[in-house]
Amino acid sequence: MSDDSNPLMMLVWILPIILFVFYGQQIQLFVTSREIKKGIKKLDTFRTESKNELTNYVKHTLKSKDDPTKKIDQFLDYFTVMPVDMDPNGIVDKVHHVVRSREDYTREHVKLLAPEMSEIELTKVQTLLEIASSLQMIYKIINHMFLTAKKQNNYPLILPLQMILPFIMEQAEAMKDAIPAFKSGQPVGDGIGPMIVGKMMLNNPKENVSFQTSLSQITLEDRKLFLLKAEGPGSTVGRPAEALDKIVSENTIDAIIMIDAALKMEGEDSATVAQGFGAAIGGIGTERFQIEAIATGKKIPIFSIIVKQSVKEAITLMTKEIADTAEDVRTQVNEMIQTNTKPGQSVVVIGVGNTSGVPQ
């Protein structure tokens, strides 16, 4: 056996090489598939749990008279077709119209699940429905990509799925973990902006300036402040662009300050605060477009303050570290107002984010 020319030893070396040359991709496909199957099984569990949580909430908490299961199943498979964008002219208005129409349609039909539910409960159900439908869509897309690669027995086709799956799982787990907070109406990390502005609104008159959006006017260092946030404690982000448009049309505004949560980069500490310039607001982009258009038309500078956090922290129960930044951010807002405006001028301060559990 010590002889290098021994035929048995040659076979021991040559056979694995031949095996990997001709069947390497199939072996890699098998190994990779096992890992992806585990992720898909988790996604299936997440979507089932989210659907059951929503169904039980409507059945037992809201005391729905009829079984809501069938209607909820219809909602979960509901889809939205975005406008044609071959000609980009006017595409933002088209997207805005489609999204608003979908929101209005969903709201009216969610009411039918339990007609006696309050507005706060309605916003909770809408949020839970969005989580459940998002998890269902994620599962369907990932499962489709996996089964297509398996059907074609194509390893390169499964590589992109293997690369993006950890990021998908992170977001899916965050959405699953967000359900208890939204169900019980507790503040989430994304609500830090509304929380800060809500504190500034305390003990001051409020008015509803646009749909699910609250406005309060106060005076600070001889400046007039227009404080805007989504109307809490329901789970909503309001319509800050429409509110800003109304304020600007009736008043002379000299600066806009936006406070929002932002995703941190890997390696950054959570709950760190940063200042910047420009409209700090997420979503599909229609709200930001409107705010930028209003500011551009009136030549109003937009300043921003963000509180950095992870995907999970943004949509799950607000951590103490994030909540503790409120006073620091409020101090920075006051400094920003004094530095960038003069006595007698007016400033709009917008708390951007989901205002679940955050009153005003």
C-alpha contacts under 8 A as a table, 3 or more apart, distances in Angstrom:
res1	aa1	res2	aa2	distance
1	M	4	D	7.83
1	M	6	N	6.47
1	M	9	M	7.50
2	S	6	N	7.75
3	D	6	N	5.46
4	D	9	M	7.39
5	S	9	M	7.67
5	S	10	M	7.27
6	N	9	M	5.54
6	N	10	M	6.51
7	P	10	M	5.03
7	P	11	L	6.31
8	L	11	L	5.19
8	L	12	V	6.39
9	M	12	V	4.98
9	M	13	W	6.54
10	M	13	W	5.35
10	M	14	I	5.97
11	L	14	I	5.00
11	L	15	L	5.56
12	V	15	L	5.95
12	V	16	P	7.20
13	W	16	P	6.21
13	W	17	I	6.89
14	I	17	I	5.23
14	I	18	I	6.26
15	L	18	I	5.15
15	L	19	L	6.03
16	P	19	L	4.88
16	P	20	F	6.13
17	I	20	F	5.32
17	I	21	V	6.12
18	I	21	V	5.10
18	I	22	F	6.26
19	L	22	F	5.61
19	L	23	Y	5.58
19	L	24	G	6.90
20	F	23	Y	5.15
20	F	24	G	4.14
20	F	25	Q	7.90
21	V	24	G	5.73
22	F	25	Q	7.95
23	Y	26	Q	5.31
23	Y	27	I	6.26
24	G	27	I	5.19
24	G	28	Q	6.19
25	Q	28	Q	5.03
25	Q	29	L	5.92
25	Q	154	N	7.97
25	Q	155	Y	5.95
26	Q	29	L	4.94
26	Q	30	F	6.14
26	Q	153	N	7.51
26	Q	155	Y	7.20
27	I	30	F	5.12
27	I	31	V	6.31
28	Q	31	V	5.17
28	Q	32	T	5.96
28	Q	155	Y	7.21
29	L	32	T	5.20
29	L	33	S	5.80
29	L	153	N	7.76
29	L	154	N	7.63
29	L	155	Y	5.34
29	L	158	I	7.72
30	F	33	S	5.14
30	F	34	R	6.47
31	V	34	R	5.48
31	V	35	E	6.99
32	T	35	E	5.38
32	T	36	I	6.35
32	T	162	Q	7.39
33	S	36	I	5.04
33	S	37	K	5.91
33	S	146	F	7.98
34	R	37	K	5.16
34	R	38	K	6.54
35	E	38	K	5.32
35	E	39	G	6.71
36	I	39	G	5.07
36	I	40	I	6.21
36	I	146	F	7.75
36	I	162	Q	6.94
36	I	165	L	7.69
37	K	40	I	5.02
37	K	41	K	6.06
38	K	41	K	5.14
38	K	42	K	6.35
39	G	42	K	5.10
39	G	43	L	6.28
39	G	165	L	7.59
39	G	169	M	7.18
40	I	43	L	4.95
40	I	44	D	6.14
40	I	139	Y	6.78
40	I	142	I	7.14
40	I	143	N	6.54
41	K	44	D	5.06
41	K	45	T	6.29
42	K	45	T	5.02
42	K	46	F	6.16
43	L	46	F	4.96
43	L	47	R	6.22
43	L	135	L	7.25
43	L	138	I	7.73
43	L	139	Y	5.59
43	L	169	M	7.65
43	L	172	A	7.21
44	D	47	R	5.33
44	D	48	T	6.20
44	D	136	Q	7.91
44	D	139	Y	6.32
45	T	48	T	5.18
45	T	49	E	6.05
46	F	49	E	5.19
46	F	50	S	6.11
46	F	135	L	6.92
46	F	172	A	7.55
46	F	173	E	7.60
46	F	176	K	6.16
47	R	50	S	5.18
47	R	51	K	6.14
47	R	132	A	6.07
47	R	133	S	7.98
47	R	135	L	5.17
47	R	136	Q	5.36
47	R	139	Y	7.48
48	T	51	K	5.20
48	T	52	N	6.16
49	E	52	N	5.10
49	E	53	E	6.04
50	S	53	E	5.08
50	S	54	L	6.25
50	S	128	L	7.67
50	S	131	I	7.26
50	S	132	A	5.16
50	S	135	L	7.90
50	S	176	K	6.72
50	S	179	I	7.35
51	K	54	L	5.21
51	K	55	T	6.13
51	K	132	A	5.64
52	N	55	T	5.04
52	N	56	N	5.95
53	E	56	N	5.28
53	E	57	Y	6.02
53	E	179	I	7.96
54	L	57	Y	5.09
54	L	58	V	6.29
54	L	125	V	7.24
54	L	128	L	6.20
54	L	129	L	6.94
54	L	132	A	7.78
55	T	58	V	5.32
55	T	59	K	6.06
55	T	68	P	6.67
55	T	69	T	6.25
55	T	72	I	7.33
56	N	59	K	4.95
56	N	60	H	5.69
56	N	61	T	7.44
57	Y	60	H	5.57
57	Y	61	T	5.07
57	Y	62	L	6.58
57	Y	183	K	8.00
58	V	61	T	5.85
58	V	62	L	4.95
58	V	63	K	6.49
58	V	64	S	5.97
58	V	68	P	7.24
58	V	113	L	7.28
58	V	114	A	7.24
58	V	125	V	7.78
59	K	62	L	6.05
59	K	63	K	5.17
59	K	64	S	5.02
59	K	65	K	7.84
59	K	67	D	7.12
59	K	68	P	7.09
60	H	63	K	5.05
60	H	64	S	7.25
62	L	114	A	6.48
62	L	117	M	6.57
63	K	114	A	7.17
64	S	67	D	7.02
64	S	68	P	7.25
64	S	113	L	6.36
64	S	114	A	4.97
65	K	114	A	7.24
66	D	113	L	7.76
67	D	70	K	7.38
68	P	71	K	5.43
68	P	72	I	6.06
68	P	113	L	6.17
69	T	72	I	5.17
69	T	73	D	6.15
70	K	73	D	5.13
70	K	74	Q	6.42
71	K	74	Q	5.08
71	K	75	F	6.34
71	K	113	L	7.78
72	I	75	F	4.98
72	I	76	L	6.21
73	D	76	L	5.17
73	D	77	D	6.67
74	Q	77	D	5.52
74	Q	78	Y	6.31
75	F	78	Y	5.00
75	F	129	L	7.70
75	F	133	S	7.49
76	L	129	L	7.33
76	L	132	A	6.84
76	L	133	S	4.56
76	L	136	Q	7.07
77	D	133	S	7.03
80	T	98	V	7.90
80	T	102	R	7.52
82	M	95	V	6.51
82	M	98	V	7.18
83	P	91	I	7.24
83	P	94	K	6.34
83	P	95	V	6.33
83	P	98	V	7.81
84	V	87	D	7.51
84	V	91	I	7.85
85	D	88	P	5.23
85	D	91	I	6.33
87	D	91	I	7.70
88	P	91	I	5.25
90	G	93	D	5.55
90	G	94	K	6.51
91	I	94	K	5.05
91	I	95	V	6.15
92	V	95	V	5.15
92	V	96	H	5.98
92	V	286	T	6.06
92	V	289	F	7.72
93	D	96	H	4.96
93	D	97	H	6.09
93	D	286	T	7.78
94	K	97	H	5.13
94	K	98	V	6.27
95	V	98	V	5.14
95	V	99	V	6.07
95	V	286	T	7.38
96	H	99	V	5.27
96	H	100	R	6.03
96	H	286	T	5.97
97	H	100	R	5.24
97	H	101	S	5.99
98	V	101	S	5.14
98	V	102	R	6.15
99	V	102	R	5.10
99	V	103	E	6.21
100	R	103	E	5.05
100	R	104	D	6.17
101	S	104	D	5.18
101	S	105	Y	6.05
102	R	105	Y	5.07
102	R	106	T	6.02
103	E	106	T	5.17
103	E	107	R	6.07
104	D	107	R	5.15
104	D	108	E	6.28
105	Y	108	E	5.39
105	Y	109	H	6.28
106	T	109	H	5.23
106	T	110	V	5.90
106	T	126	Q	7.75
107	R	110	V	5.18
107	R	111	K	6.38
107	R	122	L	7.60
107	R	126	Q	7.16
108	E	111	K	5.34
108	E	112	L	7.01
109	H	112	L	5.23
109	H	113	L	7.26
110	V	113	L	5.46
110	V	114	A	7.61
110	V	122	L	7.26
110	V	125	V	7.52
110	V	126	Q	7.22
111	K	114	A	5.71
111	K	115	P	5.15
111	K	116	E	7.91
111	K	117	M	7.19
111	K	122	L	6.91
112	L	115	P	5.21
114	A	117	M	5.75
117	M	121	E	5.92
117	M	122	L	6.38
118	S	121	E	5.19
118	S	122	L	6.13
119	E	122	L	4.90
119	E	123	T	6.34
119	E	234	G	7.45
120	I	123	T	5.29
120	I	124	K	6.44
120	I	233	P	7.06
120	I	234	G	4.51
120	I	235	S	7.11
121	E	124	K	5.01
121	E	125	V	6.26
121	E	234	G	7.34
122	L	125	V	5.20
122	L	126	Q	6.20
123	T	126	Q	5.03
123	T	127	T	6.22
123	T	234	G	5.78
123	T	235	S	5.09
123	T	236	T	6.35
124	K	127	T	5.19
124	K	128	L	6.20
124	K	182	F	6.27
124	K	183	K	6.34
124	K	185	G	7.39
124	K	234	G	6.79
124	K	235	S	5.55
125	V	128	L	5.07
125	V	129	L	5.96
126	Q	129	L	5.03
126	Q	130	E	6.22
127	T	130	E	5.06
127	T	131	I	6.32
127	T	182	F	7.33
127	T	235	S	6.78
128	L	131	I	5.11
128	L	132	A	6.18
128	L	179	I	6.69
128	L	182	F	7.25
128	L	183	K	7.47
129	L	132	A	5.12
129	L	133	S	6.03
130	E	133	S	5.23
130	E	134	S	5.95
131	I	134	S	5.16
131	I	135	L	6.19
131	I	175	M	6.26
131	I	176	K	7.64
131	I	179	I	7.75
132	A	135	L	5.25
132	A	136	Q	6.17
133	S	136	Q	5.00
133	S	137	M	6.15
134	S	137	M	5.11
134	S	138	I	6.15
135	L	138	I	5.08
135	L	139	Y	6.16
135	L	172	A	6.49
135	L	175	M	7.70
136	Q	139	Y	5.21
136	Q	140	K	6.26
137	M	140	K	5.13
137	M	141	I	6.19
138	I	141	I	5.31
138	I	142	I	6.15
138	I	168	I	7.97
138	I	172	A	7.88
139	Y	142	I	5.37
139	Y	143	N	5.90
140	K	143	N	5.20
140	K	144	H	5.95
141	I	144	H	5.08
141	I	145	M	6.26
142	I	145	M	5.21
142	I	146	F	6.19
142	I	161	L	7.50
143	N	146	F	5.09
143	N	147	L	6.07
144	H	147	L	5.29
144	H	148	T	6.02
145	M	148	T	5.23
145	M	149	A	6.32
145	M	158	I	7.51
145	M	161	L	7.15
146	F	149	A	5.29
146	F	150	K	6.25
146	F	158	I	6.64
146	F	161	L	7.38
147	L	150	K	4.97
147	L	151	K	5.90
148	T	151	K	5.06
148	T	152	Q	6.25
149	A	152	Q	5.27
149	A	153	N	5.85
149	A	154	N	5.33
149	A	155	Y	6.94
149	A	157	L	5.54
149	A	158	I	5.54
150	K	153	N	4.78
150	K	154	N	6.62
151	K	154	N	7.82
154	N	157	L	5.45
154	N	158	I	6.87
155	Y	158	I	5.27
155	Y	159	L	6.58
156	P	159	L	5.22
156	P	160	P	7.78
157	L	160	P	6.75
157	L	161	L	7.85
158	I	161	L	5.32
158	I	162	Q	6.32
159	L	162	Q	5.04
159	L	163	M	6.31
160	P	163	M	5.10
160	P	164	I	6.28
161	L	164	I	5.35
161	L	165	L	5.78
162	Q	165	L	5.47
162	Q	166	P	7.84
163	M	166	P	7.06
164	I	167	F	5.54
164	I	168	I	6.31
165	L	168	I	4.97
165	L	169	M	5.99
166	P	169	M	5.13
166	P	170	E	6.21
167	F	170	E	5.11
167	F	171	Q	6.47
168	I	171	Q	5.29
168	I	172	A	6.10
169	M	172	A	4.96
169	M	173	E	5.95
170	E	173	E	5.35
170	E	174	A	6.23
170	E	311	V	7.82
170	E	312	K	7.70
171	Q	174	A	5.04
171	Q	175	M	6.28
171	Q	311	V	6.67
171	Q	312	K	7.16
172	A	175	M	5.16
172	A	176	K	6.24
173	E	176	K	5.02
173	E	177	D	6.08
173	E	312	K	7.80
174	A	177	D	5.12
174	A	178	A	6.11
174	A	311	V	6.78
174	A	312	K	4.54
174	A	313	E	7.95
174	A	315	I	6.90
174	A	316	T	6.99
175	M	178	A	5.01
175	M	179	I	6.87
175	M	312	K	7.59
175	M	315	I	7.00
175	M	316	T	7.81
176	K	179	I	5.79
177	D	180	P	6.82
177	D	312	K	7.93
177	D	316	T	6.35
178	A	181	A	5.59
178	A	182	F	6.48
178	A	312	K	7.98
178	A	315	I	5.65
178	A	316	T	4.41
178	A	317	L	7.11
179	I	182	F	5.41
179	I	183	K	5.95
179	I	316	T	7.86
180	P	183	K	5.05
180	P	184	S	6.16
181	A	184	S	5.43
181	A	185	G	6.01
181	A	186	Q	5.05
181	A	187	P	7.09
181	A	188	V	7.05
181	A	316	T	6.25
181	A	317	L	5.54
182	F	185	G	4.93
182	F	186	Q	6.12
182	F	187	P	7.89
182	F	235	S	7.13
182	F	356	S	6.86
183	K	186	Q	7.85
185	G	233	P	7.29
185	G	234	G	7.16
185	G	235	S	7.32
185	G	356	S	5.69
185	G	357	G	4.95
186	Q	317	L	6.64
186	Q	356	S	6.03
186	Q	357	G	4.54
186	Q	358	V	7.84
187	P	191	G	6.18
187	P	317	L	5.96
187	P	318	M	5.77
187	P	355	T	7.03
187	P	356	S	5.20
187	P	357	G	4.61
187	P	358	V	6.15
188	V	191	G	5.44
188	V	192	I	7.69
188	V	313	E	7.47
188	V	314	A	6.34
188	V	315	I	5.45
188	V	316	T	5.11
188	V	317	L	4.45
188	V	318	M	4.33
188	V	354	N	7.58
188	V	356	S	6.90
189	G	192	I	5.97
189	G	261	A	7.29
189	G	309	Q	7.60
189	G	313	E	5.45
189	G	314	A	4.17
189	G	315	I	5.84
189	G	316	T	6.37
189	G	317	L	6.41
189	G	318	M	4.33
189	G	319	T	6.96
189	G	322	I	6.86
190	D	193	G	7.23
190	D	260	D	7.27
190	D	261	A	5.38
190	D	313	E	7.90
190	D	314	A	4.70
190	D	315	I	6.14
190	D	318	M	7.91
190	D	353	G	5.32
190	D	354	N	5.84
190	D	355	T	7.97
191	G	194	P	5.42
191	G	195	M	6.02
191	G	260	D	7.97
191	G	261	A	7.57
191	G	318	M	7.90
191	G	352	V	7.57
191	G	353	G	5.16
191	G	354	N	4.99
191	G	355	T	5.16
191	G	356	S	6.94
191	G	358	V	7.31
192	I	195	M	4.95
192	I	196	I	6.24
192	I	260	D	6.86
192	I	261	A	6.61
192	I	307	V	7.69
192	I	322	I	7.31
192	I	323	A	6.85
192	I	326	A	7.17
192	I	351	G	7.87
192	I	353	G	7.37
193	G	196	I	5.39
193	G	197	V	6.43
193	G	259	I	4.91
193	G	260	D	4.83
193	G	261	A	6.76
193	G	350	I	7.72
193	G	351	G	4.17
193	G	352	V	5.22
193	G	353	G	6.12
194	P	197	V	5.18
194	P	198	G	5.65
194	P	229	K	5.43
194	P	230	A	6.89
194	P	259	I	7.95
194	P	350	I	7.82
194	P	351	G	4.27
194	P	352	V	5.96
194	P	353	G	6.30
194	P	354	N	7.37
194	P	355	T	5.81
194	P	358	V	6.96
195	M	198	G	4.94
195	M	199	K	6.22
195	M	326	A	7.54
195	M	351	G	7.45
195	M	355	T	7.41
195	M	358	V	5.86
195	M	359	P	7.74
196	I	199	K	5.31
196	I	200	M	6.57
196	I	326	A	5.63
196	I	327	E	7.74
196	I	329	V	7.60
196	I	330	R	6.59
196	I	351	G	7.00
197	V	200	M	5.00
197	V	201	M	6.32
197	V	227	L	6.52
197	V	228	L	7.12
197	V	229	K	6.71
197	V	349	V	7.43
197	V	350	I	7.11
197	V	351	G	5.47
197	V	360	Q	7.91
198	G	201	M	4.98
198	G	202	L	6.51
198	G	229	K	7.13
198	G	351	G	7.97
198	G	358	V	7.27
198	G	359	P	6.45
198	G	360	Q	4.35
199	K	202	L	5.32
199	K	360	Q	6.76
200	M	227	L	7.75
201	M	204	N	5.58
201	M	205	P	7.83
201	M	206	K	7.69
201	M	216	S	6.10
201	M	218	I	7.93
201	M	227	L	7.03
201	M	360	Q	5.92
202	L	360	Q	6.18
204	N	216	S	6.69
204	N	217	Q	7.56
204	N	218	I	7.35
205	P	216	S	6.02
205	P	217	Q	7.50
206	K	214	S	6.47
206	K	215	L	5.51
206	K	216	S	4.67
206	K	217	Q	7.72
207	E	214	S	5.70
207	E	215	L	5.30
207	E	216	S	6.56
208	N	211	F	7.29
208	N	212	Q	7.14
208	N	213	T	5.84
208	N	214	S	4.72
208	N	215	L	6.17
209	V	213	T	6.03
209	V	214	S	5.90
209	V	215	L	5.96
209	V	243	A	5.73
209	V	246	K	7.72
210	S	213	T	5.23
210	S	214	S	7.35
210	S	238	G	7.93
210	S	239	R	6.62
210	S	240	P	7.85
210	S	242	E	6.43
210	S	243	A	5.34
211	F	238	G	6.40
211	F	239	R	6.25
212	Q	230	A	5.84
212	Q	231	E	5.05
212	Q	236	T	7.33
212	Q	237	V	7.82
212	Q	238	G	4.80
212	Q	239	R	6.86
213	T	228	L	7.07
213	T	229	K	5.85
213	T	230	A	4.35
213	T	231	E	4.88
213	T	238	G	4.90
213	T	239	R	6.04
213	T	240	P	6.75
213	T	243	A	7.15
214	S	228	L	5.83
214	S	229	K	5.54
214	S	230	A	5.87
214	S	231	E	5.19
215	L	226	F	6.78
215	L	227	L	5.54
215	L	228	L	4.85
215	L	229	K	6.91
216	S	226	F	5.97
216	S	227	L	5.11
216	S	228	L	6.83
217	Q	224	K	7.12
217	Q	225	L	5.64
217	Q	226	F	4.77
217	Q	227	L	6.11
218	I	224	K	6.09
218	I	225	L	5.28
218	I	226	F	6.79
218	I	227	L	7.74
219	T	222	D	6.20
219	T	223	R	5.58
219	T	224	K	4.73
219	T	225	L	5.83
220	L	223	R	5.15
220	L	224	K	6.49
220	L	225	L	6.97
221	E	338	Q	7.60
221	E	343	P	6.90
222	D	343	P	4.97
222	D	344	G	5.68
222	D	345	Q	7.86
223	R	342	K	7.36
223	R	343	P	5.36
223	R	344	G	5.20
223	R	345	Q	5.32
223	R	346	S	5.66
223	R	347	V	7.30
224	K	344	G	7.08
224	K	345	Q	6.42
224	K	346	S	4.62
224	K	347	V	6.29
225	L	346	S	5.84
225	L	347	V	4.94
225	L	348	V	5.79
225	L	349	V	6.93
226	F	346	S	7.60
226	F	347	V	6.17
226	F	348	V	4.60
226	F	349	V	6.08
227	L	348	V	6.03
227	L	349	V	4.96
227	L	350	I	6.10
227	L	351	G	7.91
228	L	240	P	7.14
228	L	243	A	7.84
228	L	348	V	7.34
228	L	349	V	6.11
228	L	350	I	4.69
228	L	351	G	6.18
229	K	237	V	7.95
229	K	238	G	7.25
229	K	240	P	7.21
229	K	350	I	5.95
229	K	351	G	4.98
229	K	352	V	6.60
229	K	355	T	7.85
230	A	236	T	6.40
230	A	237	V	5.22
230	A	238	G	4.37
230	A	239	R	7.22
230	A	240	P	7.49
230	A	351	G	7.70
230	A	352	V	7.65
230	A	353	G	7.66
230	A	354	N	7.32
230	A	355	T	6.00
231	E	234	G	6.89
231	E	236	T	7.29
231	E	237	V	7.96
231	E	238	G	6.70
231	E	355	T	7.00
231	E	359	P	7.15
231	E	360	Q	7.35
232	G	235	S	7.08
232	G	236	T	7.45
232	G	355	T	5.38
232	G	356	S	6.28
232	G	357	G	6.54
232	G	358	V	5.28
232	G	359	P	4.44
232	G	360	Q	6.55
233	P	355	T	6.09
233	P	356	S	5.15
233	P	357	G	4.37
233	P	358	V	4.71
233	P	359	P	4.67
233	P	360	Q	7.98
234	G	355	T	6.50
234	G	356	S	5.05
234	G	357	G	6.47
234	G	358	V	7.77
235	S	354	N	6.10
235	S	355	T	5.69
235	S	356	S	4.09
235	S	357	G	7.34
236	T	354	N	5.29
236	T	355	T	5.81
236	T	356	S	6.63
237	V	352	V	7.15
237	V	353	G	5.43
237	V	354	N	4.62
237	V	355	T	6.28
239	R	242	E	5.71
239	R	243	A	6.50
239	R	287	E	7.78
240	P	243	A	4.99
240	P	244	L	5.97
240	P	287	E	7.50
240	P	350	I	7.46
240	P	352	V	7.87
241	A	244	L	5.08
241	A	245	D	6.15
241	A	287	E	5.66
241	A	288	R	7.59
241	A	290	Q	5.94
241	A	291	I	5.42
242	E	245	D	5.11
242	E	246	K	6.40
243	A	246	K	5.22
243	A	247	I	6.30
244	L	247	I	5.06
244	L	248	V	6.04
244	L	291	I	7.36
244	L	348	V	7.95
245	D	248	V	5.28
245	D	249	S	6.11
245	D	291	I	7.89
245	D	294	I	6.64
246	K	249	S	5.21
246	K	250	E	6.50
247	I	250	E	5.39
247	I	251	N	5.94
248	V	251	N	5.17
248	V	252	T	6.29
248	V	253	I	6.24
248	V	294	I	7.97
249	S	252	T	7.91
252	T	346	S	6.90
253	I	256	I	7.70
253	I	300	I	7.03
253	I	345	Q	7.29
253	I	346	S	5.10
253	I	347	V	5.83
253	I	348	V	7.14
254	D	300	I	5.78
254	D	301	P	7.36
254	D	341	T	7.19
254	D	345	Q	6.22
254	D	346	S	5.54
254	D	347	V	5.86
255	A	300	I	5.50
255	A	301	P	5.30
255	A	302	I	6.17
255	A	303	F	7.61
255	A	340	N	7.84
255	A	341	T	7.35
255	A	346	S	6.99
255	A	347	V	4.93
255	A	348	V	6.48
256	I	300	I	6.97
256	I	301	P	6.29
256	I	302	I	4.73
256	I	303	F	6.10
256	I	347	V	5.72
256	I	348	V	4.80
256	I	349	V	6.01
256	I	350	I	7.66
257	I	302	I	5.84
257	I	303	F	4.72
257	I	304	S	5.50
257	I	305	I	7.63
257	I	333	V	7.74
257	I	347	V	7.41
257	I	348	V	6.18
257	I	349	V	4.77
257	I	350	I	6.22
258	M	279	A	6.76
258	M	280	A	6.16
258	M	302	I	7.43
258	M	303	F	6.30
258	M	304	S	4.72
258	M	305	I	6.31
258	M	349	V	5.89
258	M	350	I	4.79
258	M	351	G	6.15
258	M	352	V	6.80
259	I	280	A	7.12
259	I	304	S	5.89
259	I	305	I	4.92
259	I	306	I	5.80
259	I	349	V	7.68
259	I	350	I	6.20
259	I	351	G	5.04
259	I	352	V	5.86
260	D	280	A	6.31
260	D	281	I	6.73
260	D	304	S	7.82
260	D	305	I	6.60
260	D	306	I	5.00
260	D	307	V	6.52
260	D	351	G	6.40
260	D	352	V	4.99
260	D	353	G	6.31
261	A	306	I	5.28
261	A	307	V	4.78
261	A	308	K	5.90
261	A	309	Q	6.99
261	A	314	A	7.24
261	A	352	V	7.81
261	A	353	G	7.26
262	A	306	I	5.91
262	A	307	V	5.93
262	A	308	K	4.82
262	A	309	Q	6.20
263	L	308	K	5.48
263	L	309	Q	5.14
263	L	310	S	5.39
263	L	311	V	6.39
263	L	314	A	7.79
264	K	268	E	6.13
264	K	269	D	7.55
264	K	270	S	6.92
264	K	308	K	4.90
264	K	309	Q	5.07
264	K	310	S	5.68
265	M	268	E	5.55
265	M	310	S	8.00
269	D	272	T	6.19
269	D	308	K	7.79
269	D	309	Q	7.80
270	S	308	K	5.68
270	S	309	Q	4.77
270	S	310	S	6.98
270	S	321	E	7.73
270	S	322	I	7.52
271	A	307	V	5.61
271	A	308	K	5.25
271	A	309	Q	5.86
271	A	321	E	5.98
271	A	322	I	4.87
271	A	325	T	6.82
272	T	307	V	5.73
272	T	308	K	5.43
272	T	309	Q	7.83
273	V	305	I	7.04
273	V	306	I	5.73
273	V	307	V	4.68
273	V	308	K	6.37
273	V	325	T	7.70
273	V	329	V	7.37
274	A	305	I	5.76
274	A	306	I	5.44
274	A	307	V	6.69
274	A	308	K	7.85
275	Q	303	F	7.68
275	Q	304	S	5.74
275	Q	305	I	4.49
275	Q	306	I	6.44
276	G	303	F	6.10
276	G	304	S	5.02
276	G	305	I	6.24
277	F	302	I	5.99
277	F	303	F	4.55
277	F	304	S	5.46
278	G	301	P	7.85
278	G	302	I	5.10
278	G	303	F	5.75
278	G	304	S	6.28
279	A	288	R	6.27
279	A	291	I	7.16
279	A	292	E	6.79
279	A	302	I	6.21
279	A	303	F	7.23
279	A	304	S	6.65
280	A	288	R	7.74
280	A	304	S	5.98
280	A	305	I	7.80
280	A	306	I	7.60
280	A	352	V	7.94
281	I	287	E	7.62
281	I	288	R	6.13
281	I	352	V	6.50
281	I	353	G	7.91
282	G	285	G	6.73
282	G	288	R	7.52
283	G	286	T	7.67
283	G	287	E	7.61
284	I	287	E	7.86
285	G	288	R	5.24
285	G	289	F	6.06
286	T	289	F	5.05
286	T	290	Q	6.26
287	E	290	Q	5.20
287	E	291	I	6.24
288	R	291	I	5.11
288	R	292	E	6.03
289	F	292	E	5.18
289	F	293	A	6.05
290	Q	293	A	5.03
290	Q	294	I	6.17
291	I	294	I	5.18
291	I	295	A	6.17
292	E	295	A	5.11
292	E	296	T	5.94
293	A	296	T	5.09
293	A	297	G	6.04
294	I	297	G	5.23
294	I	298	K	6.33
295	A	298	K	5.32
295	A	299	K	5.54
295	A	300	I	4.72
295	A	301	P	6.73
295	A	302	I	7.32
296	T	299	K	4.83
296	T	300	I	6.46
297	G	300	I	7.93
305	I	329	V	7.51
305	I	333	V	7.90
307	V	322	I	7.54
307	V	325	T	7.85
309	Q	313	E	5.90
309	Q	314	A	6.23
309	Q	322	I	7.98
310	S	313	E	5.11
310	S	314	A	6.14
311	V	314	A	5.27
311	V	315	I	6.91
312	K	315	I	5.76
312	K	316	T	5.96
313	E	316	T	5.37
313	E	317	L	7.13
313	E	318	M	6.70
313	E	319	T	7.30
314	A	318	M	7.57
318	M	322	I	6.58
318	M	323	A	6.71
319	T	322	I	5.41
319	T	323	A	6.31
320	K	323	A	5.02
320	K	324	D	5.96
321	E	324	D	5.21
321	E	325	T	6.81
322	I	325	T	5.50
322	I	326	A	7.59
323	A	326	A	5.81
324	D	327	E	6.89
324	D	328	D	7.90
325	T	328	D	5.26
325	T	329	V	6.06
326	A	329	V	5.25
326	A	330	R	6.13
327	E	330	R	5.02
327	E	331	T	6.21
328	D	331	T	5.14
328	D	332	Q	6.32
329	V	332	Q	4.97
329	V	333	V	6.14
330	R	333	V	5.00
330	R	334	N	6.34
331	T	334	N	5.18
331	T	335	E	6.30
332	Q	335	E	5.00
332	Q	336	M	6.00
333	V	336	M	5.01
333	V	337	I	6.17
334	N	337	I	5.16
334	N	338	Q	6.31
335	E	338	Q	5.17
335	E	339	T	6.01
336	M	339	T	5.15
336	M	340	N	5.97
337	I	340	N	5.48
337	I	341	T	5.71
337	I	347	V	7.56
338	Q	341	T	5.68
338	Q	342	K	6.91
339	T	342	K	7.96
341	T	345	Q	6.49
342	K	345	Q	5.79
355	T	358	V	5.15
355	T	359	P	7.52
